[in-house]
Amino acid sequence: MLADTPPPPGYGFPPSAGRPSSPWPVVAAALAGGWTVVLAVLLQAVGWSAEQLQVAAGWDRQAWLWPVLSLATAVAVGLPALLLALLPRSPRVRATGRGWLGAALALIALGSLRALPQVHHELYLAALAGTATLLALLTTRLSGQPATTTSPPTTTPPPPAAADGARRPRAVTLLAIAAGLALLLPWVRFGALGGLLETVLAALAATAVGLLAGALLGDRFWSPFTGDGPPRAARTVLVGGLVAGVVLLLVVAGAGHSGAQLPALLFVPPVGFVLGACQVATRRAGAPAGSAPVRWLVGLAVFGPLALTDPEEISILLATTRDVPYWVAVASGVGLAVAVVLAIGYGVLLGRPRGRTPSRLVAASSAAVLLLTVGVVDVAAGQPGLYGERLLVVLREQADLSGIPAGTPGRAGRDARTAEVYRRLVSTAERTQGALRRDLTRLRLDPTPYYLVNAIETDGGPAVRAWLSARPEVARVLVSQRLRPLPAPAPVSGGDRPAPTGPEWNIRMLGADRVWSELDVTGSGVVVGSSDSGVDGAHPTLAAGFRGGDDSWYDPWDHTRSPTDSGGHGTHTTASAVGRDGIGVAPGAQWVGCVNLDRNLGSPAHYLDCLQFMLAPFPAGGDPFTDGRPERAPDVLTNSWGCPPVEGCDPGALRPATAALTAAGILVVAAAGNTGPDCGSIVDPPAPYPDVLTVGAVGRDRRVTEFSSRGPAAGGAAKPDLVAPGAEILSAMPGGGYAVLDGTSMATPQVAGVVALMWSANPALVGDLERTRNILRDTAQPAGPADLSCGPVAASTGAGLVDAYAAVRAARR
């Protein structure tokens, strides 16, 4: 059944809006529209790129960036819009200017909300919902009652479709809902929801953005485009739809944190044509459309990127593989295709002068089918479930590790110290966490306790965070990031280089090959612990070195039971420390591994998971508090990672952890970072900590690489401690291959390997961290800094280039 009863002549249509006496206002509007689109898209892309540069370079986030960009956009597009709203005689041109001006002003408030850090996503969504709602109310109040007609009053009653429109949704509104659900489908297929609160707030924010769009694109906006005469339908769909698309572009430019707004810029503006077709259909039925179709369509469209993506994951840190940026691009492309199909389809179905609007039953059935499809796609092909961030609650009282006896030299003394440190840590955590853990369990917040740092990871949003922060036993509450699942696994990174035929150049530069051949030391008897993206335990260069047993591998991300690595980074770094066939510094040493990075991102809790495992390994499925085996702790740890604020860490987040490992006699070696040549760029934990052996990178010319982070660290600490080869380093990759990579990540395991050689040559040095550090510093060779702009040479090179041969000889003395 089709609702095609024609309205009485003239009902609902304004008389001729008049034609401009000159074509120049139309030309000016066209130029202003093109300027608005180009500038808005460009500045949004520039803002996101600038923020990503800050992340990649390790710079502090500039909170002023988005408010300034939003104001600049609003001024640049608002001034032409203001002139269009005031000067031309044409009502359509003036309506165009008013719409664009209102959206530009809204962008100032919405875009400025991105001054809030991405890590506080729930707070941002709540602010977006509140701000957009206030803007919608203000816009409605300033514009007065929407103009429904400019024709003289008529005594002809409205047709039934208009009379009962207030009681139940009209067919056009239901068709708008169906269109919005169609635009939501790609995000349900390729995205994943966050936590419950995050999802609810995203729904509220999307609703508020829909309200704002409805206020800007109400009947008063459309009235000048629906004048009399045969061209009115085409003008409403094409001209009105184009102008509405620019309004929507400006609105969605402010809807979503940095990165999440970019997809909407692509697929939301075309729905302006859909809205134009809806206007034609409703006015043909004898009544103005109102703002309901706009609210539903825009709200559902923006819900996709707001709820089903995490802006922190739309990052260049994940752009090297088929990770979140790739799938966001896929969803955006599919969304654009859907929007174009909708624009054409609705234009043909609803926007023709004598088109026929489907009945309410047909429209409702279409919306219901699409709603069911959304649910089926989510369950059958999407990533159903909730994947919100968690909180890391750091308690005020940390374990007292003073006065631990050094014991006998060598491994026996080290093991005794490790056992005592483990006992004190666990005892402190159990004594101080009880009440808080009970409260969190009662609230069903799934607490996970830690002892290496006296802390608890738990579910919870801003309200829970505020409650926890107010508790007297809590020092601070950090956000512990959780990656959302992908629609398909990212491809495994493999290698494209042949296997080495002898010691690589970096091995020869360090003199490690001379240690093997002349001093007959390969690292045997020493265990190196690797916390990274994983390790390919079946790789020929690594398989024989795995320590084995039920406590040498831990994967807190995916809970794998044997050494695996889908990222490649961990295999490369571990092999540089202990790999055989000429690529590892200590090929006779054994290794144990832990996965603290998933898809190149970590969290404070998962970094703690691995550091805790390294202090007291436990069997698969075991309880770290009761099943830890401190006597099985590795001797030296290689850590080619850092925990920046975007992952939830603050400067002191892991400080108790490295202090405890040091007290236990376990040497922590960490990468300085790849944010050079900026001075003071060694900032992400654990690299700045004084008890960590921090490593920078040099190239073949023995000069510090451009990317190697510089000191001094916070508080003036002298960092890095040493440098090692870190450019063009050949090492193993998953699947049995090899690849060349650059970074302080590549330099760090080589220093860990040198320590393994030293302790293998003189087992009495095991656990003697001070003497080991002194030997490494005293035997280091000069290395050329890239420049001296950061102060003394030590700010770039530390004590210099590590010398394995000289260090091992000194260790034997």
C-alpha positions in Angstrom: 0.0 0.0 0.0 1.4 3.4 -1.0 0.5 6.7 0.7 0.2 8.6 -2.6 -2.9 10.8 -2.0 -2.0 14.1 -3.6 -2.3 17.1 -1.3 -4.6 20.0 -2.1 -3.1 22.5 -4.6 -0.7 24.8 -2.9 -0.9 23.1 0.5 2.4 23.1 2.4 4.4 24.8 -0.4 5.5 28.4 -0.2 5.1 30.7 -3.1 8.0 31.5 -5.3 10.9 32.4 -3.1 12.0 34.8 -5.8 15.0 34.6 -8.1 18.1 36.6 -7.5 18.4 39.5 -9.7 22.0 38.6 -10.3 23.8 35.2 -10.6 26.7 36.5 -8.4 25.1 35.5 -5.0 24.8 32.0 -6.3 28.3 32.0 -7.6 29.5 33.4 -4.2 27.6 30.7 -2.4 29.2 28.0 -4.5 32.6 29.3 -4.0 32.0 29.7 -0.2 30.7 26.1 -0.1 33.8 24.7 -1.9 36.1 26.8 0.4 34.2 25.4 3.5 34.5 21.8 2.4 38.2 22.0 1.5 39.2 24.0 4.6 37.2 21.9 7.1 38.5 18.6 5.8 42.1 19.9 5.5 42.3 21.3 9.0 40.7 18.2 10.6 43.4 16.1 8.8 46.1 18.5 9.8 45.0 18.5 13.5 44.9 14.7 13.6 48.3 14.5 11.9 49.8 17.0 14.3 48.6 15.0 17.2 50.0 11.8 15.8 53.3 13.5 15.3 53.3 14.4 18.9 52.6 10.8 19.9 55.3 9.4 17.5 57.9 12.0 18.6 57.1 11.6 22.3 56.2 15.3 22.7 53.8 16.5 25.4 50.3 16.7 24.1 49.3 20.3 23.2 45.8 20.8 24.7 45.4 24.1 22.8 45.7 22.5 19.4 42.1 21.6 18.7 40.5 24.7 20.2 42.8 26.9 18.0 42.0 24.8 14.9 38.3 24.9 15.6 38.3 28.6 16.1 40.4 29.1 12.9 38.0 26.9 10.9 35.0 28.7 12.3 36.4 32.1 11.5 37.6 31.2 8.0 34.3 29.6 6.9 32.0 31.7 9.2 32.9 35.1 7.7 31.8 34.1 4.1 28.7 32.5 5.6 27.9 35.6 7.5 28.1 37.7 4.3 25.8 35.2 2.5 23.3 35.3 5.4 23.1 39.1 5.4 23.8 40.6 1.9 22.0 38.7 -0.9 18.3 39.1 -1.6 17.8 35.5 -2.4 16.1 33.6 0.5 17.9 30.4 -0.6 21.3 32.0 -0.5 20.5 33.7 2.9 19.3 30.3 4.3 22.6 28.8 3.0 24.6 31.4 4.9 22.6 31.0 8.1 23.0 27.2 8.0 26.7 27.3 7.4 27.3 30.1 10.0 25.4 28.2 12.7 27.3 25.0 12.0 30.6 26.9 12.0 29.8 28.4 15.4 28.9 25.0 16.8 32.2 23.7 15.6 34.1 26.0 17.9 32.4 24.5 21.0 32.4 20.9 19.8 36.0 20.9 18.4 37.4 22.5 21.6 36.3 19.5 23.6 39.2 17.6 22.1 41.4 19.5 24.6 40.4 16.6 26.9 43.0 13.8 26.7 42.0 10.8 24.6 42.7 8.5 27.5 39.6 10.0 29.2 37.2 9.0 26.5 34.1 8.6 28.6 34.5 12.1 30.0 34.9 13.4 26.4 31.7 11.6 25.3 29.8 13.0 28.2 31.0 16.5 27.4 30.1 16.1 23.8 26.6 14.9 24.7 26.0 17.9 27.0 27.5 20.5 24.7 25.7 19.4 21.6 22.4 19.3 23.5 22.9 22.8 24.8 23.8 24.0 21.3 20.7 22.3 19.9 18.5 24.1 22.4 20.2 27.4 21.8 19.8 27.1 18.1 16.2 26.2 18.4 15.6 29.2 20.7 17.4 31.7 18.5 15.7 30.5 15.3 12.2 30.6 16.8 9.5 28.3 15.6 10.4 26.5 12.4 8.9 28.0 9.4 6.4 25.5 8.0 4.9 27.5 5.3 5.0 30.9 3.7 1.7 30.6 1.9 -1.5 32.2 3.0 -3.5 30.4 5.6 -5.8 27.8 4.1 -9.0 26.2 5.5 -8.2 22.9 3.8 -7.5 20.3 6.5 -4.3 18.4 6.3 -4.4 14.9 5.0 -4.4 12.0 7.5 -0.7 11.4 7.2 -0.1 14.9 8.6 -2.9 14.8 11.2 -1.6 11.7 13.0 2.1 12.6 12.6 2.4 13.8 16.2 1.1 10.4 17.5 3.3 8.0 15.7 6.3 8.2 13.4 5.6 9.1 9.8 6.7 6.9 7.0 9.5 9.4 6.1 10.9 9.3 9.6 10.9 5.5 9.6 12.7 5.6 6.2 15.3 7.9 7.7 15.8 5.5 10.6 16.3 2.7 8.0 18.9 4.8 6.2 20.7 5.5 9.5 20.8 1.8 10.3 22.2 1.1 6.8 25.0 3.5 7.5 25.6 1.8 10.9 26.1 -1.6 9.3 29.8 -1.2 8.2 30.8 -0.1 11.7 29.0 -3.1 13.3 30.8 -5.4 10.9 34.3 -3.9 11.2 34.3 -2.2 14.6 33.8 -3.2 18.2 32.1 -1.5 21.2 34.0 -0.2 24.2 32.7 -0.6 27.8 29.1 -0.3 28.9 29.4 3.2 30.1 31.4 4.2 27.1 28.7 2.8 24.8 25.9 4.5 26.6 27.7 7.8 26.5 28.4 7.3 22.8 24.7 6.8 22.3 23.9 9.9 24.2 26.5 11.9 22.3 25.2 10.6 19.0 21.7 11.6 20.0 22.8 15.0 20.9 24.6 15.5 17.6 21.5 14.4 15.9 19.5 17.0 17.9 22.0 19.7 16.9 21.8 18.7 13.2 18.0 18.7 13.5 18.0 22.2 14.9 20.2 23.5 12.2 18.4 21.7 9.4 14.8 22.2 10.5 11.9 23.4 8.5 13.0 27.0 8.5 16.2 25.9 6.8 14.4 23.9 4.1 11.5 26.3 3.4 13.3 28.5 0.8 14.4 25.4 -1.1 10.8 24.1 -1.4 9.3 26.9 -3.5 6.6 26.5 -6.1 7.0 25.5 -9.7 8.0 22.2 -11.4 11.7 22.5 -10.4 11.0 22.5 -6.7 11.6 18.8 -6.0 14.9 18.7 -7.9 16.0 22.0 -6.2 15.1 20.6 -2.8 17.1 17.4 -3.3 20.0 18.7 -5.2 20.5 22.3 -4.0 19.1 21.9 -0.6 20.8 18.6 -0.1 24.2 20.0 -1.2 23.8 22.9 1.3 22.7 20.6 4.0 25.7 18.3 3.3 28.1 21.2 4.1 26.2 21.9 7.3 26.6 18.2 8.3 30.3 18.3 7.4 30.9 21.1 9.8 28.8 19.4 12.5 30.5 16.0 12.3 33.9 17.8 12.1 33.4 18.4 15.8 31.7 15.1 16.7 34.3 12.6 18.0 37.7 12.8 19.5 40.8 13.2 17.3 40.6 10.5 14.6 37.1 9.4 15.2 35.7 12.4 13.4 37.6 11.7 10.2 35.4 8.8 8.9 32.2 10.9 9.4 33.6 13.6 7.2 33.5 11.1 4.4 30.1 9.4 4.6 27.8 11.7 6.6 27.7 14.8 4.2 26.1 12.8 1.3 23.0 12.1 3.5 22.1 15.7 2.9 20.6 14.6 -0.3 18.6 11.9 1.5 17.3 14.6 3.8 16.3 16.7 0.8 14.3 13.8 -0.6 12.6 13.3 2.8 11.6 17.0 2.6 10.0 16.6 -0.8 8.1 13.5 0.3 6.7 15.0 3.5 5.7 18.3 1.9 4.1 16.4 -0.9 2.0 14.7 1.8 0.9 18.1 3.0 3.0 18.8 6.0 6.6 19.9 6.7 9.1 17.2 7.7 10.1 18.6 11.0 13.5 17.6 12.4 12.8 14.0 13.3 14.3 12.5 10.0 17.4 14.6 10.5 17.8 13.6 14.1 17.4 9.9 13.5 19.5 9.7 10.4 22.4 11.8 11.6 22.3 10.3 15.1 22.5 6.7 13.9 25.2 7.6 11.3 27.6 9.2 13.9 26.9 6.5 16.5 29.1 4.1 14.4 32.4 5.9 14.6 31.6 7.3 18.1 30.8 3.9 19.7 32.5 1.3 17.6 36.0 2.8 17.4 38.5 3.9 20.0 40.2 7.2 18.9 43.4 6.1 20.7 43.6 3.2 18.3 43.1 5.3 15.2 46.9 5.9 15.4 49.9 5.8 13.2 51.3 3.4 15.9 49.0 0.8 14.5 49.0 1.9 10.8 51.8 -0.5 9.7 49.6 -3.6 9.5 45.9 -4.4 9.0 45.0 -2.9 12.4 42.3 -0.4 13.5 43.3 2.4 11.1 42.9 -0.1 8.2 39.5 -1.3 9.3 38.3 2.2 10.0 39.3 3.1 6.4 37.4 0.1 5.2 34.3 1.0 7.2 34.5 4.6 6.0 34.7 3.5 2.3 31.8 1.1 2.7 29.9 3.8 4.5 30.5 6.3 1.7 29.3 3.7 -0.9 26.1 3.1 1.3 25.6 6.9 1.6 25.8 7.4 -2.2 23.4 4.5 -2.8 21.0 6.0 -0.3 21.2 9.4 -1.8 20.4 8.1 -5.3 17.8 5.6 -4.1 15.9 8.0 -1.8 16.2 10.7 -4.5 14.5 8.5 -7.0 12.0 7.0 -4.5 11.0 10.1 -2.6 12.5 13.2 -4.4 10.6 13.1 -7.7 7.9 15.7 -8.2 5.3 13.0 -8.5 7.1 10.3 -6.6 5.2 7.9 -4.3 6.1 7.6 -0.6 5.9 4.1 0.8 3.2 3.5 3.5 4.1 3.6 7.1 3.8 -0.2 7.2 6.4 -0.6 4.4 8.7 2.0 6.0 8.4 0.4 9.4 9.1 -3.0 8.0 12.2 -1.7 6.2 13.5 -0.2 9.5 12.8 -3.4 11.4 14.6 -5.6 8.8 17.6 -3.3 8.9 17.6 -3.3 12.7 17.5 -7.1 12.7 20.3 -7.1 10.1 22.4 -4.9 12.4 22.0 -7.4 15.2 22.7 -10.5 13.0 25.8 -8.9 11.5 27.1 -8.0 15.0 26.6 -11.5 16.4 27.6 -13.5 13.3 30.2 -11.4 11.6 31.2 -8.6 14.0 32.9 -8.5 17.3 30.1 -8.8 19.8 30.6 -7.9 23.4 32.0 -4.9 25.4 35.7 -4.1 25.4 36.1 -1.1 27.6 39.2 0.3 29.3 40.1 -0.7 32.8 41.6 1.3 35.7 44.9 0.7 37.6 44.5 1.7 41.2 47.9 2.4 42.8 47.9 2.2 46.5 49.7 4.6 48.8 51.6 2.0 50.7 54.3 0.2 48.8 56.5 -2.5 50.1 59.5 -1.6 52.2 62.5 -3.2 50.4 65.2 -1.6 52.5 67.8 -3.7 54.3 67.6 -6.8 52.1 70.9 -8.6 52.7 73.2 -9.1 49.7 74.0 -12.7 50.7 76.7 -14.7 49.1 78.1 -13.6 45.7 76.6 -15.2 42.6 73.4 -16.9 41.9 72.7 -18.3 45.4 72.8 -14.9 46.9 70.7 -13.5 44.0 68.1 -16.2 44.5 67.9 -15.5 48.2 67.4 -11.8 47.6 64.7 -12.4 45.0 62.8 -14.7 47.3 62.9 -12.1 50.1 61.7 -9.4 47.8 58.9 -11.6 46.5 57.9 -12.4 50.1 57.7 -8.7 51.1 55.9 -7.6 48.0 53.2 -10.3 48.3 52.8 -9.7 52.1 52.3 -6.0 51.6 49.8 -6.4 48.9 47.8 -9.0 50.8 47.7 -6.9 53.9 46.7 -3.6 52.3 44.4 -4.7 49.4 41.8 -6.8 51.2 39.1 -4.2 51.9 39.4 -2.6 48.5 39.3 -5.9 46.7 36.2 -7.0 48.6 34.4 -3.7 47.7 35.3 -4.1 44.1 34.2 -7.7 44.0 30.9 -6.8 45.6 30.4 -4.2 42.9 31.2 -6.8 40.2 34.1 -4.8 38.9 36.4 -7.8 38.4 39.5 -6.7 40.3 42.9 -8.1 39.4 45.6 -7.6 42.1 49.3 -6.9 41.6 52.1 -7.0 44.0 55.2 -5.8 42.1 53.5 -2.4 42.2 51.0 -2.5 45.0 48.0 -2.0 42.7 44.7 -3.4 41.5 43.3 -3.3 38.0 39.5 -3.1 37.8 36.6 -2.2 35.6 35.1 1.2 35.9 34.5 4.6 34.3 34.8 8.2 35.6 32.4 7.7 38.5 34.3 4.6 39.8 37.6 6.5 39.2 36.4 9.4 41.3 35.2 7.0 44.1 38.5 5.2 44.1 40.6 8.4 44.1 38.7 9.6 47.2 39.6 6.5 49.2 42.4 7.1 51.8 44.4 4.0 50.8 44.6 5.0 47.1 47.5 7.1 45.8 46.2 7.6 42.2 44.1 5.9 39.5 45.4 5.4 36.0 43.6 4.3 32.9 44.8 0.8 31.8 44.2 0.5 28.0 42.5 -2.4 26.4 42.6 -3.0 22.7 39.4 -3.7 20.9 39.3 -6.9 18.8 39.8 -6.8 15.0 37.4 -8.4 12.4 40.4 -10.4 11.1 43.8 -11.1 12.6 46.6 -8.8 11.5 49.1 -10.5 9.2 52.1 -11.9 10.8 55.2 -9.9 10.2 57.8 -12.0 8.4 61.3 -11.5 7.1 62.6 -11.0 3.6 66.3 -11.3 4.2 68.5 -14.5 3.9 69.9 -16.1 7.0 73.3 -14.7 8.0 76.5 -16.5 7.0 78.6 -15.3 9.9 78.7 -12.7 12.7 76.8 -9.6 11.6 78.4 -6.1 11.6 77.0 -5.1 14.9 78.2 -8.2 16.6 81.7 -7.5 15.2 81.5 -3.8 16.3 80.8 -4.9 19.9 83.5 -7.5 19.8 81.1 -10.3 20.8 82.5 -12.6 18.1 86.0 -12.3 19.8 84.4 -13.2 23.1 83.2 -16.4 21.6 86.3 -17.3 19.8 89.1 -16.0 22.0 87.5 -16.1 25.5 85.3 -19.2 24.9 82.3 -17.4 26.5 78.9 -17.6 24.8 76.5 -16.8 27.7 75.8 -20.3 28.9 74.4 -20.5 32.4 72.6 -17.2 32.1 68.9 -16.6 31.4 67.6 -13.5 29.6 64.0 -12.4 30.0 62.2 -10.8 27.1 59.0 -8.7 27.5 57.8 -7.7 24.1 55.3 -8.6 21.4 56.2 -12.3 21.9 58.8 -14.7 20.5 58.7 -17.3 17.8 59.9 -20.2 19.8 60.2 -22.4 16.7 62.6 -20.1 14.9 65.9 -22.0 14.1 68.0 -19.3 15.8 66.0 -19.3 19.0 64.5 -22.8 19.4 67.4 -24.4 21.2 67.8 -21.5 23.6 64.3 -21.6 25.1 64.6 -22.6 28.8 61.4 -24.7 28.7 59.4 -26.0 31.6 55.9 -24.8 32.5 57.1 -21.4 33.8 59.1 -19.9 30.9 56.3 -18.3 28.8 53.4 -16.1 29.8 50.9 -14.3 27.5 48.4 -12.2 29.5 46.9 -10.9 26.2 45.8 -14.0 24.3 46.8 -16.7 26.9 48.9 -18.7 24.4 50.6 -21.7 26.0 53.8 -21.7 23.9 56.1 -19.0 22.5 54.5 -17.2 19.6 54.8 -13.8 18.0 52.5 -12.2 15.5 54.1 -8.8 15.6 57.7 -9.7 14.9 59.3 -7.1 17.2 59.8 -9.4 20.1 61.4 -12.2 17.9 63.8 -9.6 16.4 64.9 -8.2 19.8 65.2 -11.6 21.6 67.3 -13.0 18.8 69.6 -9.9 18.9 70.3 -10.9 22.6 70.5 -14.7 22.4 70.1 -15.8 18.8 72.5 -18.2 17.2 74.2 -18.2 13.8 75.8 -14.8 14.2 72.9 -12.5 15.1 72.8 -12.7 18.9 75.4 -11.4 21.3 75.1 -14.3 23.8 74.1 -17.3 21.7 74.7 -19.7 24.6 72.3 -18.1 27.0 68.8 -19.3 27.5 65.7 -17.1 27.3 62.2 -16.9 28.7 59.4 -14.7 27.3 56.3 -12.7 28.1 53.9 -10.8 25.8 53.3 -7.2 27.1 52.5 -5.7 23.7 49.6 -6.5 21.5 49.6 -4.9 18.1 52.3 -2.4 19.3 50.2 -1.1 22.2 50.4 -2.0 25.8 48.9 -0.9 29.1 50.3 -0.3 32.6 48.7 -3.5 33.9 50.1 -5.8 31.1 53.5 -4.2 31.5 53.2 -5.2 35.2 52.0 -8.7 34.3 55.3 -9.4 32.5 57.6 -7.7 35.0 55.9 -9.6 37.8 56.3 -12.8 35.8 60.0 -12.0 35.5 60.5 -11.6 39.2 58.7 -14.9 40.1 57.7 -17.0 37.1 54.6 -19.2 37.6 53.1 -22.1 35.6 50.3 -21.5 33.1 47.1 -20.8 34.8 48.9 -20.2 38.1 48.3 -17.5 40.7 51.2 -14.9 40.7 50.7 -14.4 44.5 50.9 -18.0 45.5 52.5 -19.9 42.7 55.5 -17.6 42.0 58.9 -19.2 41.8 61.5 -16.5 42.5 64.3 -19.0 42.2 63.4 -19.4 38.5 63.7 -15.6 37.8 65.8 -14.7 34.7 69.0 -12.9 35.4 68.8 -9.9 33.0 65.7 -8.4 31.3 65.6 -6.8 27.9 62.8 -4.3 27.5 62.4 -2.6 24.1 59.2 -0.7 24.9 58.0 2.3 26.8 54.7 3.2 28.4 53.6 6.7 27.2 50.6 8.6 28.6 48.4 7.5 25.6 48.7 4.0 27.1 47.8 5.2 30.6 51.2 5.6 32.3 52.3 8.5 34.3 56.0 9.1 35.0 56.0 7.1 38.2 53.7 4.3 37.1 56.4 1.5 37.0 58.9 3.0 39.4 58.2 0.6 42.3 58.5 -2.3 39.8 62.0 -1.5 38.6 63.0 -0.7 42.2 61.9 -4.1 43.3 63.6 -5.9 40.5 66.8 -4.1 41.3 66.5 -5.0 44.9 66.2 -8.6 43.8 69.4 -8.4 41.8 67.8 -8.6 38.4 69.2 -6.1 35.9 66.6 -4.2 33.9 67.8 -3.0 30.5 65.5 -0.7 28.6 65.4 1.2 25.3 65.9 5.0 25.5 63.2 5.5 22.8 63.1 6.7 19.2 62.0 10.4 19.7 65.4 12.0 19.0 67.0 14.3 18.2 64.9 16.3 20.7 66.7 17.0 24.0 65.2 15.6 27.1 63.2 13.0 25.1 63.9 10.0 27.3 60.5 10.3 29.1 58.4 7.1 28.8 58.8 4.6 31.7 60.9 2.7 32.5 63.7 4.4 30.5 64.1 7.5 32.7 64.4 5.5 36.0 67.9 5.7 37.6 68.0 2.0 38.4 67.4 1.0 34.8 70.2 0.5 32.3 69.0 2.8 29.5 70.4 2.2 26.0 70.6 4.5 23.0 71.5 3.7 19.4 74.4 4.2 17.0 74.9 3.4 13.4 77.7 1.8 11.5 79.7 5.0 11.8 79.6 4.8 15.6 77.6 8.0 15.8 74.3 8.4 17.6 71.4 7.9 15.2 69.0 10.7 14.5 66.1 8.8 16.0 67.8 7.9 19.3 66.3 9.7 22.2 68.5 12.2 24.2 68.9 13.1 27.8 68.9 14.4 30.3 65.9 12.6 31.9 63.5 14.2 34.2 65.2 15.7 37.3 68.5 16.0 35.4 69.3 12.2 35.5 72.1 11.3 33.1 70.6 9.2 30.4 71.2 7.1 28.3 73.7 5.0 30.2 75.2 3.4 27.1 74.7 3.1 23.4 74.9 0.1 21.1 74.3 -0.6 17.4 70.7 0.1 16.5 70.5 1.0 12.8 70.1 -1.6 10.0 70.2 -4.6 12.5 69.6 -8.0 10.9 67.7 -10.4 13.2 65.1 -13.1 13.3 61.4 -12.7 12.4 58.4 -15.0 12.9 58.2 -17.9 10.5 61.9 -18.6 10.2 62.9 -15.5 8.3 65.1 -12.5 8.9 64.7 -8.7 8.6 66.6 -5.5 9.1 65.1 -3.0 11.6 66.1 0.3 13.2 65.6 1.6 16.7 66.9 1.7 20.2 64.7 -1.4 20.5 67.4 -3.2 18.4 70.3 -1.8 20.5 68.8 -2.7 23.9 68.9 -6.5 23.7 72.5 -6.4 22.6 73.5 -4.7 25.9 71.5 -7.4 27.7 73.5 -10.0 25.7 76.7 -8.4 26.8 75.7 -8.6 30.5 74.9 -12.3 29.8 78.4 -12.8 28.5 79.9 -11.0 31.6 77.9 -13.1 34.0 78.6 -16.3 32.2 82.3 -15.5 32.3 82.2 -14.7 36.0 79.1 -16.3 37.8 80.1 -14.4 41.0 78.9 -11.2 39.2 75.3 -12.5 38.9 73.1 -10.1 40.9 75.9 -7.6 41.5 74.3 -4.8 39.6 76.6 -2.0 40.8 79.8 -3.7 39.8 78.3 -4.8 36.5 77.3 -1.2 35.7 80.7 0.1 36.6 82.4 -2.4 34.3 80.1 -1.5 31.4 80.8 2.2 31.9 84.5 1.8 32.4 85.1 -0.3 29.3 82.8 1.6 27.0 84.3 3.1 23.8 83.8 6.7 22.7 80.8 7.2 20.4 80.2 10.3 18.3 77.0 12.2 19.1 74.9 13.5 16.3 75.4 17.0 17.8 76.1 18.6 21.2 72.9 20.7 21.3 71.7 18.7 24.3 74.7 19.5 26.4 77.6 17.2 27.1 78.3 14.2 25.0 76.8 12.0 27.7 73.4 13.4 27.0 73.5 11.5 23.7 75.9 8.6 24.3 76.0 8.1 28.0 79.3 6.4 28.9 79.8 5.4 25.3 79.5 2.4 23.0 79.4 -0.9 24.9 82.4 -3.1 24.3 81.6 -6.7 24.9 85.2 -8.0 24.6 86.6 -5.4 27.1 83.7 -5.9 29.5 84.0 -9.7 29.6 87.8 -9.4 30.2 87.2 -6.9 33.0 84.5 -9.1 34.5 87.0 -12.0 34.8 89.4 -10.0 36.8 
